[in-house]
Amino acid sequence: MKRLMAVFGFCFFTTSANAAPSINIGTVYDYLDGDKSTYLKRVFNGGDSTAFVKVNILEILYDADGTSREVPLKTQADASARDGLMASPARLIVPANGMQGTRLLYMGERDRERYFRVRFVPVVPEKEDEFVVSSQEREEYKKALSAGVTVLAGYGAVFFVRPKETRFDSVIENSAGNYRIRNNGNTVVVIDEFKDCSVKNEQDCQPTTKHHILAGRAFQFEKLPGREYRFTVIEGTATKKLEVKG
């Protein structure tokens, strides 16, 4: 098996194959509310062979200048002392045209918001991968992937763990040439389905985008004449649709 690339949370591998799994993890952004400690994440397999999927977790840390880095979680022998996000199980066997779920469990303090990258990586199972399959089953699976070339695609989700005492406080500044939303709360605010379109021609639109405003940060855009901007502000379970004209 040869690794080709890993970009923006997507991991691609090649291997010989007749039939191949094709996984889908649904949404790539998930949010754990302040009063919850577990979250069920489902993995779907629309391919025509079984998918063996590893679940890997890294913590995303943001620096003062807004740049981010992903670091491994610290492991603790004592489960009660663990601090971070865990997946149970961390190895999934997803049948063709089937679904399996893993429960994401957060353990640790909830005084601030934390962020994690959860990667779902399909593999050809090896002994050290700890999948509950026999040596014979592993060999039969490899033989089934014996002709042609296929791509095993893995996906990365971003997981937001909100603080226990969640507080939303979005402040809007609407000036003549700019529109700004500042997040004065302590948890992420989502700007969903942001559309920048011409007032006179509804077909003249920029690609629709999604934005996350972290606590203490802001989202803004320039208001151009003849353009209108439509988007939804999401604060937890509360949503508000807005329309701004340039």
C-alpha angles and dihedrals in degrees: 000000000000125000114226108178148330116207131164093347094312117118122194128196133175128215138155111275148166094184126017141196119241114196130197125188098190112223118026093207120060131175130207110207120226094253094050131077102181135050128189113224117191126209118201126200114205093171130100098247136051117280120220105200130189119204114213125181131201128175118239113220122192121211125214092263092056098255117131137212133190119227133181118258118253111250122222127194089214108069092205090060096053117123118199143023126328132187120218111220100020092187119059130190105199117188122224110281088005142107138229130183136215123199115229108212123193118207123180143050119333100201093114139021118269133193132212139184111222112195124197108198122182114213143175098253119249128184093258092053091080096225111156096245131115125247089252092053091050092052093047090052091051091049090051088057091056111120137044125008128283137175122235106206123199127192137213124214126195112228121201118201108199121211118261092247097049116193128183120200115159117178119199122208111189110183130168095270106017141046119205135181116193120195107221092166128089101249139055122283118204126219102200132191095003107191126189109192141163115258092220099041119040090192092061099086137138117235112285112254141190125218136190120210108203121209111286094016136098142223119212142165138188115254107225123196113260094020131105128200124210125184145141123244111212120196105176106295094348118093131185126186115215135188122196126185125208 
